[in-house]
Amino acid sequence: MLKSLFITLALLSTNILADKADILKGLNSYFSGVTEQDINSTPFQGLYEVILRKPALDVIYISEDGRYLAQGEVIDLQTRINLTQYRMSSLAKEILATTTDDEKIIYKADDEKYIINVFTDVDCPYCRKLHKDVDALNKLGVTMKYLAFPRTGVNTKSYYRSVAIWCADDPKQAMHRGMIQKGNPLVDCKNPIIDHLILAKKLNVTGTPFIFFENGDHIPGYVKPKSLLKEIKRSLAKYP
C-alpha cells in the first residue's frame, strides 16, 4: 500500500514538473530569465503565478495549459488581501535582504521600532526635504537607512557626489553636507553606488525618495514624518 502510494505521488510530482517545463518553453519565447522555480501554484485552480525578474520585478499569471496569460492584481475577497501586492512586497523584501548595513548610511533611532530603506539622490529637492526630517523620524522610533540612487546615472555630477558621500571619513556628516548643498571633496574609493543602482532597477525604483518598509512594501516620494509613520503602521498591519 505504502509502495503504491509512493509511486502515485512520484508520478504526480513528475507530471507537475512536466507541466511547468511545458509552460516554461512558452514563457521563454516572450520573457527572459524565467525558471521553473519562478512558476508557482496559486490558491485557485487552473492558474500559475509567474515571477518575472528581468528587466524588473513583476508578477503575472498563466493558465495551467500555458495558453492564457493574465496581468493584473488578484485579491482575496475573504481576507481582503491583495495577493499580487503581497507577493511583490515579499520579493522586494528578499531582494533588499541581499544588501548589508555596511553599504548603507544609517540614522538609527535610539528607541528603534521601525526601519525604512530609502533610495536617495543628493540632488533631489524632495530627498533634501526628507533628510531634514531625520531627527523627527528618529524621535518617532524610525531608523532610516540610505541607499544611493543618482537619477542621472553613472559618471554624472550626482553620481560623483554620491561617491564622495559614501567615501567620506564620516559618511553621515557628508550626507548632511550634501543635502544642504554645501558639498563634499570629490574623493573616490571602493563603493556600493553601482550596486545600489542595479538593485534599484530590480526593484522598479523610478524616482527619489523611494521608501521601502520592512515587509517590502514601498511608498514613492516625500511624506511628512507623522504621515509616514501612519503609512508604516498601516502597511505592517495589513499582511498576516
Secondary structure, 3 states (H helix, E strand, C coil): CHHHHHHHHHHHHHHHHHHHHHHHHHHCCCCCCCCHHHEEECCCCCEEEEEECCCCCEEEEEECCCCCEECCCCEECCCCEEHHHHHHHHHHHHHHCCCCHHHCEEECCCCCCEEEEEEECCCCHHHHHHHCCHHHHHHCCEEEEEEECCCCCCCCHHHHHHHHHHCCCCHHHHHHHHHCCCCCCCCCCCCCHHHHHHHHHHCCCCCCCEEECCCCCEEECCCCHHHHHHHHHHHHHHCC
